[in-house]
Amino acid sequence: MINLPLNLDSIDRKSDDYRILSEAEHSRATISSLMEEDRYMDALERTVNIMRDLRDFSDFNHPEFRALFASILFGLAEIHFCLKDYKQSEKELETLFKVLGRLAKEDPERYGEFHILAMELAARIIRSRKKTIEMLVKQQIMTDALYEKVNAGVASATERLAESLRKVGELMAASGAYKEALKFYSEAIRYSKKRSGRVGRKEIKMTIEMAEVMSRVKSMRQRAKRLLAAVLPHAIALETIELEEDIIALIEMIDKFEDQPSRWKTFIQTISQLGRNADREQEKQERRAEKEAEKAARKEEKRAEKEQRMAEKEARKAIKEQRRAEKEARKAEKKQKKAGQKAREAEKNSNVAIAKAQEAADRHEVAANNADRKEAGEK
């Protein structure tokens, strides 16, 4: 059993909703005690009572209602697991995951742990069913061997055969083969009565187990009630209080299941549908968010592509400008070289002219000096 504390502060204390949840909380504690005492039929009856009361809750979408419903479903699945009704336990877990999965998404901190516990219970059921099938094969082989001994007249084998048949019936019921299981229970009771010659504690217990399996099949519930009513006087005569309580609890439970069965089906379907609707709505919102994200991504991609194209255009323009500048620079450099060459040529020509002028001046000076000396000599 899981202990999922409820927060009832949001519910009017004078309302029927508050009463339903409060009584359910109290019953859960009782169910937990019954489970500890291995009184699984009584625990199942109390659980059915809670489920019947929950049908009158005003708002199936209320978070505290869903939290309580999830914890009750877990308990119900665990009770059926303890009763070795693995098929029914799996069905209840399937509904539980629909309810609990949604709660875990809404509040992971509060419900995450219980989601893990439900997964662990599912794993235990799967392992148990697998083990049951393996045991069933071995038990049937043993039963066949005991049949041969009984047919051979071995008196001590009859009691062992009855127990072996009961075990096969139990294993078949655990695997979900309810109708096939009833045949083995019927045979087990017949051989047990043949061995003891009366209806004793063992025969009553097997009859209760058989009726419990019958109660799992809707069309056989009334037969199960008649069978239990027939065996109740024997239990009273033996003064076996425990067996009497089991018989009465099972009869009451069948009555409650038979009471307005369509309401039961509608109630479970409604809770499951709420979970499916919420999941579909969440999926719809997720798809809408994905579409919006894709749209924004495409828009951003287009903007980025546009910016990239503009950047590439600017880059090409810059390269073109750079090439033009480099061309102008080369042209200017060429002009500069040409001007430098011209300047050097002009300088060279100037130097030549200067040299010629100097040479002419020197010749003129020599001529003048010669003329001066000649004139001086004539004098």
Secondary structure as UniProt FT lines:
FT   TURN            9..10
FT   TURN            13..14
FT   HELIX           16..36
FT   TURN            37..38
FT   HELIX           40..54
FT   TURN            55..56
FT   TURN            60..61
FT   HELIX           63..82
FT   TURN            83..84
FT   HELIX           86..106
FT   HELIX           108..151
FT   TURN            152..153
FT   HELIX           156..175
FT   HELIX           178..196
FT   HELIX           201..215
FT   HELIX           218..220
FT   HELIX           221..237
FT   TURN            238..239
FT   HELIX           241..258
FT   HELIX           261..378
//
